[in-house]
């Protein structure tokens, strides 16, 4: 999508423009996922995970409001966010105002996020806009069930209904799609397996 937008402005560069995807070390990620670490609380329910800086782009208020809706029907669910950023105070205020202090956890930055991916039940990447997300690629490598918002970068990485879920960026749509995944363990497993195949094919 970036290439297409670039060539609309500079069509004369068509013959000299190529797309180079992120280069990631798949085996290193798998190895680090097996190291000690990850969730340290004693929660035994469903864990949702998001990895990304606490910035406006990441649309965390939408995710927080989606969690409020999820908790109305699914009590045994927690949403964890790994990352730090300038929006922390504002997000903490929203979390407090909705009574989600024990349900939407801002865990801050961690040195090794991969054990968290490995232990999460669903990886959620609900962003306002995105390039090629390394966080989504990492989730695919580790076989996560993935739900992403429908924007250009995410749309290029997840095929809706095949290797994950692509949905509109709204608290209603996100909560509804997560609820559907919570009720279909078989589908979650299928998405995770196909996500791993997809990223393996992309990496060649």
PyMOL CGO cylinders between C-alpha atoms (Angstrom):
from pymol import cmd
from pymol.cgo import CYLINDER

trace = [
    CYLINDER, 0.00, 0.00, 0.00, 2.87, 2.40, 0.78, 0.3, 1, 1, 1, 1, 1, 1,
    CYLINDER, 2.87, 2.40, 0.78, 4.42, 1.60, -2.59, 0.3, 1, 1, 1, 1, 1, 1,
    CYLINDER, 4.42, 1.60, -2.59, 1.13, 2.32, -4.38, 0.3, 1, 1, 1, 1, 1, 1,
    CYLINDER, 1.13, 2.32, -4.38, 0.69, 5.63, -2.58, 0.3, 1, 1, 1, 1, 1, 1,
    CYLINDER, 0.69, 5.63, -2.58, 4.30, 6.60, -3.32, 0.3, 1, 1, 1, 1, 1, 1,
    CYLINDER, 4.30, 6.60, -3.32, 3.90, 5.87, -7.04, 0.3, 1, 1, 1, 1, 1, 1,
    CYLINDER, 3.90, 5.87, -7.04, 0.77, 8.00, -7.25, 0.3, 1, 1, 1, 1, 1, 1,
    CYLINDER, 0.77, 8.00, -7.25, 3.00, 10.96, -6.40, 0.3, 1, 1, 1, 1, 1, 1,
    CYLINDER, 3.00, 10.96, -6.40, 6.14, 9.79, -8.24, 0.3, 1, 1, 1, 1, 1, 1,
    CYLINDER, 6.14, 9.79, -8.24, 4.96, 7.58, -11.13, 0.3, 1, 1, 1, 1, 1, 1,
    CYLINDER, 4.96, 7.58, -11.13, 8.27, 8.12, -12.90, 0.3, 1, 1, 1, 1, 1, 1,
    CYLINDER, 8.27, 8.12, -12.90, 9.91, 5.94, -10.23, 0.3, 1, 1, 1, 1, 1, 1,
    CYLINDER, 9.91, 5.94, -10.23, 7.83, 2.84, -11.00, 0.3, 1, 1, 1, 1, 1, 1,
    CYLINDER, 7.83, 2.84, -11.00, 10.72, 0.94, -12.54, 0.3, 1, 1, 1, 1, 1, 1,
    CYLINDER, 10.72, 0.94, -12.54, 13.01, 1.67, -9.57, 0.3, 1, 1, 1, 1, 1, 1,
    CYLINDER, 13.01, 1.67, -9.57, 10.65, 1.02, -6.67, 0.3, 1, 1, 1, 1, 1, 1,
    CYLINDER, 10.65, 1.02, -6.67, 10.52, -2.26, -4.79, 0.3, 1, 1, 1, 1, 1, 1,
    CYLINDER, 10.52, -2.26, -4.79, 9.00, -3.51, -1.54, 0.3, 1, 1, 1, 1, 1, 1,
    CYLINDER, 9.00, -3.51, -1.54, 11.32, -4.99, 1.09, 0.3, 1, 1, 1, 1, 1, 1,
    CYLINDER, 11.32, -4.99, 1.09, 9.48, -6.69, 3.93, 0.3, 1, 1, 1, 1, 1, 1,
    CYLINDER, 9.48, -6.69, 3.93, 10.72, -6.78, 7.52, 0.3, 1, 1, 1, 1, 1, 1,
    CYLINDER, 10.72, -6.78, 7.52, 13.52, -9.26, 8.06, 0.3, 1, 1, 1, 1, 1, 1,
    CYLINDER, 13.52, -9.26, 8.06, 13.00, -11.10, 11.35, 0.3, 1, 1, 1, 1, 1, 1,
    CYLINDER, 13.00, -11.10, 11.35, 14.87, -13.95, 13.02, 0.3, 1, 1, 1, 1, 1, 1,
    CYLINDER, 14.87, -13.95, 13.02, 12.21, -16.64, 13.38, 0.3, 1, 1, 1, 1, 1, 1,
    CYLINDER, 12.21, -16.64, 13.38, 14.37, -19.14, 15.25, 0.3, 1, 1, 1, 1, 1, 1,
    CYLINDER, 14.37, -19.14, 15.25, 15.61, -16.52, 17.72, 0.3, 1, 1, 1, 1, 1, 1,
    CYLINDER, 15.61, -16.52, 17.72, 12.01, -15.53, 18.51, 0.3, 1, 1, 1, 1, 1, 1,
    CYLINDER, 12.01, -15.53, 18.51, 11.02, -19.16, 19.10, 0.3, 1, 1, 1, 1, 1, 1,
    CYLINDER, 11.02, -19.16, 19.10, 14.04, -19.71, 21.33, 0.3, 1, 1, 1, 1, 1, 1,
    CYLINDER, 14.04, -19.71, 21.33, 13.37, -16.60, 23.41, 0.3, 1, 1, 1, 1, 1, 1,
    CYLINDER, 13.37, -16.60, 23.41, 9.71, -17.61, 23.74, 0.3, 1, 1, 1, 1, 1, 1,
    CYLINDER, 9.71, -17.61, 23.74, 10.86, -20.73, 25.60, 0.3, 1, 1, 1, 1, 1, 1,
    CYLINDER, 10.86, -20.73, 25.60, 12.91, -18.80, 28.16, 0.3, 1, 1, 1, 1, 1, 1,
    CYLINDER, 12.91, -18.80, 28.16, 11.58, -18.08, 31.68, 0.3, 1, 1, 1, 1, 1, 1,
    CYLINDER, 11.58, -18.08, 31.68, 9.27, -15.09, 31.86, 0.3, 1, 1, 1, 1, 1, 1,
    CYLINDER, 9.27, -15.09, 31.86, 5.81, -14.10, 30.79, 0.3, 1, 1, 1, 1, 1, 1,
    CYLINDER, 5.81, -14.10, 30.79, 2.72, -13.60, 32.91, 0.3, 1, 1, 1, 1, 1, 1,
    CYLINDER, 2.72, -13.60, 32.91, 3.54, -13.64, 36.61, 0.3, 1, 1, 1, 1, 1, 1,
    CYLINDER, 3.54, -13.64, 36.61, 0.07, -13.24, 38.14, 0.3, 1, 1, 1, 1, 1, 1,
    CYLINDER, 0.07, -13.24, 38.14, -2.07, -16.18, 39.25, 0.3, 1, 1, 1, 1, 1, 1,
    CYLINDER, -2.07, -16.18, 39.25, -4.90, -15.46, 36.81, 0.3, 1, 1, 1, 1, 1, 1,
    CYLINDER, -4.90, -15.46, 36.81, -6.30, -18.68, 35.32, 0.3, 1, 1, 1, 1, 1, 1,
    CYLINDER, -6.30, -18.68, 35.32, -8.72, -17.27, 32.75, 0.3, 1, 1, 1, 1, 1, 1,
    CYLINDER, -8.72, -17.27, 32.75, -8.48, -16.07, 29.16, 0.3, 1, 1, 1, 1, 1, 1,
    CYLINDER, -8.48, -16.07, 29.16, -5.57, -13.73, 28.44, 0.3, 1, 1, 1, 1, 1, 1,
    CYLINDER, -5.57, -13.73, 28.44, -5.75, -11.15, 25.65, 0.3, 1, 1, 1, 1, 1, 1,
    CYLINDER, -5.75, -11.15, 25.65, -2.44, -9.55, 24.65, 0.3, 1, 1, 1, 1, 1, 1,
    CYLINDER, -2.44, -9.55, 24.65, -1.43, -6.40, 22.77, 0.3, 1, 1, 1, 1, 1, 1,
    CYLINDER, -1.43, -6.40, 22.77, 2.18, -5.31, 22.19, 0.3, 1, 1, 1, 1, 1, 1,
    CYLINDER, 2.18, -5.31, 22.19, 2.88, -1.71, 21.22, 0.3, 1, 1, 1, 1, 1, 1,
    CYLINDER, 2.88, -1.71, 21.22, 3.79, 1.75, 22.47, 0.3, 1, 1, 1, 1, 1, 1,
    CYLINDER, 3.79, 1.75, 22.47, 1.16, 3.72, 24.36, 0.3, 1, 1, 1, 1, 1, 1,
    CYLINDER, 1.16, 3.72, 24.36, 0.52, 6.25, 21.60, 0.3, 1, 1, 1, 1, 1, 1,
    CYLINDER, 0.52, 6.25, 21.60, -2.56, 7.74, 19.97, 0.3, 1, 1, 1, 1, 1, 1,
    CYLINDER, -2.56, 7.74, 19.97, -2.00, 5.66, 16.82, 0.3, 1, 1, 1, 1, 1, 1,
    CYLINDER, -2.00, 5.66, 16.82, -2.60, 2.43, 18.73, 0.3, 1, 1, 1, 1, 1, 1,
    CYLINDER, -2.60, 2.43, 18.73, -6.21, 3.41, 19.65, 0.3, 1, 1, 1, 1, 1, 1,
    CYLINDER, -6.21, 3.41, 19.65, -6.05, 1.97, 23.15, 0.3, 1, 1, 1, 1, 1, 1,
    CYLINDER, -6.05, 1.97, 23.15, -9.19, 3.86, 24.29, 0.3, 1, 1, 1, 1, 1, 1,
    CYLINDER, -9.19, 3.86, 24.29, -11.14, 1.78, 21.77, 0.3, 1, 1, 1, 1, 1, 1,
    CYLINDER, -11.14, 1.78, 21.77, -9.62, -1.41, 23.17, 0.3, 1, 1, 1, 1, 1, 1,
    CYLINDER, -9.62, -1.41, 23.17, -10.38, -0.36, 26.75, 0.3, 1, 1, 1, 1, 1, 1,
    CYLINDER, -10.38, -0.36, 26.75, -14.02, 0.34, 25.91, 0.3, 1, 1, 1, 1, 1, 1,
    CYLINDER, -14.02, 0.34, 25.91, -14.19, -2.98, 24.06, 0.3, 1, 1, 1, 1, 1, 1,
    CYLINDER, -14.19, -2.98, 24.06, -12.95, -4.70, 27.21, 0.3, 1, 1, 1, 1, 1, 1,
    CYLINDER, -12.95, -4.70, 27.21, -15.73, -3.07, 29.20, 0.3, 1, 1, 1, 1, 1, 1,
    CYLINDER, -15.73, -3.07, 29.20, -18.25, -4.66, 26.82, 0.3, 1, 1, 1, 1, 1, 1,
    CYLINDER, -18.25, -4.66, 26.82, -16.49, -8.04, 26.96, 0.3, 1, 1, 1, 1, 1, 1,
    CYLINDER, -16.49, -8.04, 26.96, -16.63, -8.10, 30.76, 0.3, 1, 1, 1, 1, 1, 1,
    CYLINDER, -16.63, -8.10, 30.76, -20.41, -7.73, 30.69, 0.3, 1, 1, 1, 1, 1, 1,
    CYLINDER, -20.41, -7.73, 30.69, -20.69, -11.34, 29.46, 0.3, 1, 1, 1, 1, 1, 1,
    CYLINDER, -20.69, -11.34, 29.46, -17.26, -12.91, 29.97, 0.3, 1, 1, 1, 1, 1, 1,
    CYLINDER, -17.26, -12.91, 29.97, -15.99, -12.40, 33.50, 0.3, 1, 1, 1, 1, 1, 1,
    CYLINDER, -15.99, -12.40, 33.50, -12.87, -14.56, 33.37, 0.3, 1, 1, 1, 1, 1, 1,
    CYLINDER, -12.87, -14.56, 33.37, -10.89, -12.47, 30.85, 0.3, 1, 1, 1, 1, 1, 1,
    CYLINDER, -10.89, -12.47, 30.85, -7.95, -10.08, 31.21, 0.3, 1, 1, 1, 1, 1, 1,
    CYLINDER, -7.95, -10.08, 31.21, -6.30, -7.85, 28.63, 0.3, 1, 1, 1, 1, 1, 1,
    CYLINDER, -6.30, -7.85, 28.63, -2.57, -7.14, 28.95, 0.3, 1, 1, 1, 1, 1, 1,
    CYLINDER, -2.57, -7.14, 28.95, -0.59, -4.48, 27.09, 0.3, 1, 1, 1, 1, 1, 1,
    CYLINDER, -0.59, -4.48, 27.09, 3.20, -4.59, 26.79, 0.3, 1, 1, 1, 1, 1, 1,
    CYLINDER, 3.20, -4.59, 26.79, 4.68, -1.20, 25.97, 0.3, 1, 1, 1, 1, 1, 1,
    CYLINDER, 4.68, -1.20, 25.97, 5.24, 2.27, 27.33, 0.3, 1, 1, 1, 1, 1, 1,
    CYLINDER, 5.24, 2.27, 27.33, 4.52, 5.73, 26.00, 0.3, 1, 1, 1, 1, 1, 1,
    CYLINDER, 4.52, 5.73, 26.00, 3.11, 9.23, 26.45, 0.3, 1, 1, 1, 1, 1, 1,
    CYLINDER, 3.11, 9.23, 26.45, -0.55, 8.13, 26.63, 0.3, 1, 1, 1, 1, 1, 1,
    CYLINDER, -0.55, 8.13, 26.63, -0.16, 6.15, 29.89, 0.3, 1, 1, 1, 1, 1, 1,
    CYLINDER, -0.16, 6.15, 29.89, -1.76, 8.70, 32.22, 0.3, 1, 1, 1, 1, 1, 1,
    CYLINDER, -1.76, 8.70, 32.22, -4.75, 9.27, 29.98, 0.3, 1, 1, 1, 1, 1, 1,
    CYLINDER, -4.75, 9.27, 29.98, -5.26, 5.53, 29.54, 0.3, 1, 1, 1, 1, 1, 1,
    CYLINDER, -5.26, 5.53, 29.54, -4.96, 4.87, 33.27, 0.3, 1, 1, 1, 1, 1, 1,
    CYLINDER, -4.96, 4.87, 33.27, -7.65, 7.50, 33.89, 0.3, 1, 1, 1, 1, 1, 1,
    CYLINDER, -7.65, 7.50, 33.89, -10.00, 5.81, 31.38, 0.3, 1, 1, 1, 1, 1, 1,
    CYLINDER, -10.00, 5.81, 31.38, -9.29, 2.37, 32.85, 0.3, 1, 1, 1, 1, 1, 1,
    CYLINDER, -9.29, 2.37, 32.85, -10.08, 3.68, 36.34, 0.3, 1, 1, 1, 1, 1, 1,
    CYLINDER, -10.08, 3.68, 36.34, -13.24, 5.45, 35.22, 0.3, 1, 1, 1, 1, 1, 1,
    CYLINDER, -13.24, 5.45, 35.22, -14.60, 2.20, 33.72, 0.3, 1, 1, 1, 1, 1, 1,
    CYLINDER, -14.60, 2.20, 33.72, -13.64, 0.09, 36.73, 0.3, 1, 1, 1, 1, 1, 1,
    CYLINDER, -13.64, 0.09, 36.73, -11.19, -2.07, 34.76, 0.3, 1, 1, 1, 1, 1, 1,
    CYLINDER, -11.19, -2.07, 34.76, -8.16, -1.80, 37.06, 0.3, 1, 1, 1, 1, 1, 1,
    CYLINDER, -8.16, -1.80, 37.06, -7.99, -5.59, 37.42, 0.3, 1, 1, 1, 1, 1, 1,
    CYLINDER, -7.99, -5.59, 37.42, -9.03, -6.33, 33.85, 0.3, 1, 1, 1, 1, 1, 1,
    CYLINDER, -9.03, -6.33, 33.85, -7.00, -4.09, 31.50, 0.3, 1, 1, 1, 1, 1, 1,
    CYLINDER, -7.00, -4.09, 31.50, -3.37, -4.23, 32.59, 0.3, 1, 1, 1, 1, 1, 1,
    CYLINDER, -3.37, -4.23, 32.59, -0.70, -1.80, 31.36, 0.3, 1, 1, 1, 1, 1, 1,
    CYLINDER, -0.70, -1.80, 31.36, 2.37, -3.95, 32.04, 0.3, 1, 1, 1, 1, 1, 1,
    CYLINDER, 2.37, -3.95, 32.04, 4.96, -1.52, 30.67, 0.3, 1, 1, 1, 1, 1, 1,
    CYLINDER, 4.96, -1.52, 30.67, 7.98, -2.45, 28.58, 0.3, 1, 1, 1, 1, 1, 1,
    CYLINDER, 7.98, -2.45, 28.58, 9.56, -5.88, 29.04, 0.3, 1, 1, 1, 1, 1, 1,
    CYLINDER, 9.56, -5.88, 29.04, 12.93, -7.13, 27.84, 0.3, 1, 1, 1, 1, 1, 1,
    CYLINDER, 12.93, -7.13, 27.84, 11.56, -10.38, 26.42, 0.3, 1, 1, 1, 1, 1, 1,
    CYLINDER, 11.56, -10.38, 26.42, 7.92, -10.22, 25.27, 0.3, 1, 1, 1, 1, 1, 1,
    CYLINDER, 7.92, -10.22, 25.27, 7.91, -13.61, 23.56, 0.3, 1, 1, 1, 1, 1, 1,
    CYLINDER, 7.91, -13.61, 23.56, 6.87, -15.80, 26.53, 0.3, 1, 1, 1, 1, 1, 1,
    CYLINDER, 6.87, -15.80, 26.53, 3.80, -13.55, 26.79, 0.3, 1, 1, 1, 1, 1, 1,
    CYLINDER, 3.80, -13.55, 26.79, 2.85, -14.24, 23.17, 0.3, 1, 1, 1, 1, 1, 1,
    CYLINDER, 2.85, -14.24, 23.17, 3.31, -17.94, 23.77, 0.3, 1, 1, 1, 1, 1, 1,
    CYLINDER, 3.31, -17.94, 23.77, 0.99, -17.95, 26.78, 0.3, 1, 1, 1, 1, 1, 1,
    CYLINDER, 0.99, -17.95, 26.78, -1.69, -15.58, 25.45, 0.3, 1, 1, 1, 1, 1, 1,
    CYLINDER, -1.69, -15.58, 25.45, -5.00, -16.94, 24.19, 0.3, 1, 1, 1, 1, 1, 1,
    CYLINDER, -5.00, -16.94, 24.19, -5.68, -14.15, 21.67, 0.3, 1, 1, 1, 1, 1, 1,
    CYLINDER, -5.68, -14.15, 21.67, -3.35, -11.48, 20.28, 0.3, 1, 1, 1, 1, 1, 1,
    CYLINDER, -3.35, -11.48, 20.28, -5.21, -8.23, 19.49, 0.3, 1, 1, 1, 1, 1, 1,
    CYLINDER, -5.21, -8.23, 19.49, -3.76, -5.46, 17.30, 0.3, 1, 1, 1, 1, 1, 1,
    CYLINDER, -3.76, -5.46, 17.30, -6.50, -2.81, 17.05, 0.3, 1, 1, 1, 1, 1, 1,
    CYLINDER, -6.50, -2.81, 17.05, -4.72, 0.22, 15.60, 0.3, 1, 1, 1, 1, 1, 1,
    CYLINDER, -4.72, 0.22, 15.60, -5.88, 3.32, 13.76, 0.3, 1, 1, 1, 1, 1, 1,
    CYLINDER, -5.88, 3.32, 13.76, -3.21, 2.92, 11.08, 0.3, 1, 1, 1, 1, 1, 1,
    CYLINDER, -3.21, 2.92, 11.08, -0.21, 0.67, 10.63, 0.3, 1, 1, 1, 1, 1, 1,
    CYLINDER, -0.21, 0.67, 10.63, 2.74, -0.15, 8.44, 0.3, 1, 1, 1, 1, 1, 1,
    CYLINDER, 2.74, -0.15, 8.44, 4.04, -3.69, 8.35, 0.3, 1, 1, 1, 1, 1, 1,
    CYLINDER, 4.04, -3.69, 8.35, 3.64, -4.63, 12.01, 0.3, 1, 1, 1, 1, 1, 1,
    CYLINDER, 3.64, -4.63, 12.01, 6.51, -6.61, 13.50, 0.3, 1, 1, 1, 1, 1, 1,
    CYLINDER, 6.51, -6.61, 13.50, 4.29, -7.38, 16.52, 0.3, 1, 1, 1, 1, 1, 1,
    CYLINDER, 4.29, -7.38, 16.52, 1.79, -9.14, 14.26, 0.3, 1, 1, 1, 1, 1, 1,
    CYLINDER, 1.79, -9.14, 14.26, 4.61, -11.08, 12.61, 0.3, 1, 1, 1, 1, 1, 1,
    CYLINDER, 4.61, -11.08, 12.61, 5.90, -12.17, 16.01, 0.3, 1, 1, 1, 1, 1, 1,
    CYLINDER, 5.90, -12.17, 16.01, 2.41, -13.33, 16.99, 0.3, 1, 1, 1, 1, 1, 1,
    CYLINDER, 2.41, -13.33, 16.99, 2.18, -15.31, 13.75, 0.3, 1, 1, 1, 1, 1, 1,
    CYLINDER, 2.18, -15.31, 13.75, 5.56, -16.98, 14.34, 0.3, 1, 1, 1, 1, 1, 1,
    CYLINDER, 5.56, -16.98, 14.34, 4.40, -18.11, 17.78, 0.3, 1, 1, 1, 1, 1, 1,
    CYLINDER, 4.40, -18.11, 17.78, 1.07, -19.44, 16.52, 0.3, 1, 1, 1, 1, 1, 1,
    CYLINDER, 1.07, -19.44, 16.52, -1.22, -16.94, 18.22, 0.3, 1, 1, 1, 1, 1, 1,
    CYLINDER, -1.22, -16.94, 18.22, -4.88, -16.53, 17.44, 0.3, 1, 1, 1, 1, 1, 1,
    CYLINDER, -4.88, -16.53, 17.44, -4.85, -13.02, 15.94, 0.3, 1, 1, 1, 1, 1, 1,
    CYLINDER, -4.85, -13.02, 15.94, -7.47, -10.28, 15.71, 0.3, 1, 1, 1, 1, 1, 1,
    CYLINDER, -7.47, -10.28, 15.71, -6.54, -7.02, 13.98, 0.3, 1, 1, 1, 1, 1, 1,
    CYLINDER, -6.54, -7.02, 13.98, -8.34, -3.84, 12.99, 0.3, 1, 1, 1, 1, 1, 1,
    CYLINDER, -8.34, -3.84, 12.99, -9.11, -3.26, 9.32, 0.3, 1, 1, 1, 1, 1, 1,
    CYLINDER, -9.11, -3.26, 9.32, -6.47, -0.79, 8.15, 0.3, 1, 1, 1, 1, 1, 1,
    CYLINDER, -6.47, -0.79, 8.15, -3.97, -0.95, 5.29, 0.3, 1, 1, 1, 1, 1, 1,
    CYLINDER, -3.97, -0.95, 5.29, -0.95, -2.49, 7.04, 0.3, 1, 1, 1, 1, 1, 1,
    CYLINDER, -0.95, -2.49, 7.04, -2.98, -4.99, 9.05, 0.3, 1, 1, 1, 1, 1, 1,
    CYLINDER, -2.98, -4.99, 9.05, -5.03, -5.92, 6.00, 0.3, 1, 1, 1, 1, 1, 1,
    CYLINDER, -5.03, -5.92, 6.00, -1.87, -7.01, 4.20, 0.3, 1, 1, 1, 1, 1, 1,
    CYLINDER, -1.87, -7.01, 4.20, -0.86, -9.32, 7.06, 0.3, 1, 1, 1, 1, 1, 1,
    CYLINDER, -0.86, -9.32, 7.06, -4.06, -11.11, 8.05, 0.3, 1, 1, 1, 1, 1, 1,
    CYLINDER, -4.06, -11.11, 8.05, -6.67, -12.69, 5.78, 0.3, 1, 1, 1, 1, 1, 1,
    CYLINDER, -6.67, -12.69, 5.78, -10.02, -12.47, 7.50, 0.3, 1, 1, 1, 1, 1, 1,
    CYLINDER, -10.02, -12.47, 7.50, -11.50, -15.87, 8.33, 0.3, 1, 1, 1, 1, 1, 1,
    CYLINDER, -11.50, -15.87, 8.33, -8.42, -17.75, 7.14, 0.3, 1, 1, 1, 1, 1, 1,
    CYLINDER, -8.42, -17.75, 7.14, -5.50, -17.03, 9.45, 0.3, 1, 1, 1, 1, 1, 1,
    CYLINDER, -5.50, -17.03, 9.45, -7.10, -14.53, 11.80, 0.3, 1, 1, 1, 1, 1, 1,
    CYLINDER, -7.10, -14.53, 11.80, -9.85, -11.97, 12.17, 0.3, 1, 1, 1, 1, 1, 1,
    CYLINDER, -9.85, -11.97, 12.17, -9.99, -8.54, 10.54, 0.3, 1, 1, 1, 1, 1, 1,
    CYLINDER, -9.99, -8.54, 10.54, -12.61, -6.20, 11.99, 0.3, 1, 1, 1, 1, 1, 1,
    CYLINDER, -12.61, -6.20, 11.99, -13.72, -2.58, 12.07, 0.3, 1, 1, 1, 1, 1, 1,
    CYLINDER, -13.72, -2.58, 12.07, -11.98, -0.35, 14.62, 0.3, 1, 1, 1, 1, 1, 1,
    CYLINDER, -11.98, -0.35, 14.62, -14.83, 0.15, 17.07, 0.3, 1, 1, 1, 1, 1, 1,
    CYLINDER, -14.83, 0.15, 17.07, -15.37, -1.08, 20.61, 0.3, 1, 1, 1, 1, 1, 1,
    CYLINDER, -15.37, -1.08, 20.61, -18.56, -2.85, 19.52, 0.3, 1, 1, 1, 1, 1, 1,
    CYLINDER, -18.56, -2.85, 19.52, -16.97, -4.76, 16.62, 0.3, 1, 1, 1, 1, 1, 1,
    CYLINDER, -16.97, -4.76, 16.62, -13.81, -5.65, 18.55, 0.3, 1, 1, 1, 1, 1, 1,
    CYLINDER, -13.81, -5.65, 18.55, -15.73, -6.92, 21.58, 0.3, 1, 1, 1, 1, 1, 1,
    CYLINDER, -15.73, -6.92, 21.58, -18.13, -8.91, 19.41, 0.3, 1, 1, 1, 1, 1, 1,
    CYLINDER, -18.13, -8.91, 19.41, -15.35, -10.59, 17.45, 0.3, 1, 1, 1, 1, 1, 1,
    CYLINDER, -15.35, -10.59, 17.45, -13.35, -11.39, 20.56, 0.3, 1, 1, 1, 1, 1, 1,
    CYLINDER, -13.35, -11.39, 20.56, -16.48, -12.88, 22.15, 0.3, 1, 1, 1, 1, 1, 1,
    CYLINDER, -16.48, -12.88, 22.15, -16.96, -15.10, 19.09, 0.3, 1, 1, 1, 1, 1, 1,
    CYLINDER, -16.96, -15.10, 19.09, -13.38, -16.32, 19.36, 0.3, 1, 1, 1, 1, 1, 1,
    CYLINDER, -13.38, -16.32, 19.36, -13.81, -17.01, 23.08, 0.3, 1, 1, 1, 1, 1, 1,
    CYLINDER, -13.81, -17.01, 23.08, -16.64, -19.36, 22.19, 0.3, 1, 1, 1, 1, 1, 1,
    CYLINDER, -16.64, -19.36, 22.19, -14.80, -21.29, 19.49, 0.3, 1, 1, 1, 1, 1, 1,
    CYLINDER, -14.80, -21.29, 19.49, -11.60, -22.96, 20.68, 0.3, 1, 1, 1, 1, 1, 1,
    CYLINDER, -11.60, -22.96, 20.68, -11.35, -25.07, 17.53, 0.3, 1, 1, 1, 1, 1, 1,
    CYLINDER, -11.35, -25.07, 17.53, -11.41, -22.00, 15.27, 0.3, 1, 1, 1, 1, 1, 1,
    CYLINDER, -11.41, -22.00, 15.27, -8.79, -20.29, 17.43, 0.3, 1, 1, 1, 1, 1, 1,
    CYLINDER, -8.79, -20.29, 17.43, -6.47, -23.27, 17.03, 0.3, 1, 1, 1, 1, 1, 1,
    CYLINDER, -6.47, -23.27, 17.03, -6.99, -23.29, 13.28, 0.3, 1, 1, 1, 1, 1, 1,
    CYLINDER, -6.99, -23.29, 13.28, -6.20, -19.59, 12.95, 0.3, 1, 1, 1, 1, 1, 1,
    CYLINDER, -6.20, -19.59, 12.95, -3.00, -20.02, 14.96, 0.3, 1, 1, 1, 1, 1, 1,
    CYLINDER, -3.00, -20.02, 14.96, -1.75, -22.88, 12.80, 0.3, 1, 1, 1, 1, 1, 1,
    CYLINDER, -1.75, -22.88, 12.80, -2.51, -21.04, 9.56, 0.3, 1, 1, 1, 1, 1, 1,
    CYLINDER, -2.51, -21.04, 9.56, -0.88, -17.85, 10.84, 0.3, 1, 1, 1, 1, 1, 1,
    CYLINDER, -0.88, -17.85, 10.84, 2.33, -19.82, 11.41, 0.3, 1, 1, 1, 1, 1, 1,
    CYLINDER, 2.33, -19.82, 11.41, 2.18, -21.23, 7.90, 0.3, 1, 1, 1, 1, 1, 1,
    CYLINDER, 2.18, -21.23, 7.90, 1.59, -17.76, 6.43, 0.3, 1, 1, 1, 1, 1, 1,
    CYLINDER, 1.59, -17.76, 6.43, 4.59, -16.15, 8.11, 0.3, 1, 1, 1, 1, 1, 1,
    CYLINDER, 4.59, -16.15, 8.11, 6.77, -19.15, 7.24, 0.3, 1, 1, 1, 1, 1, 1,
    CYLINDER, 6.77, -19.15, 7.24, 5.83, -18.78, 3.56, 0.3, 1, 1, 1, 1, 1, 1,
    CYLINDER, 5.83, -18.78, 3.56, 6.51, -15.03, 3.65, 0.3, 1, 1, 1, 1, 1, 1,
    CYLINDER, 6.51, -15.03, 3.65, 9.94, -15.51, 5.19, 0.3, 1, 1, 1, 1, 1, 1,
    CYLINDER, 9.94, -15.51, 5.19, 10.81, -17.96, 2.43, 0.3, 1, 1, 1, 1, 1, 1,
]
cmd.load_cgo(trace, "trace")
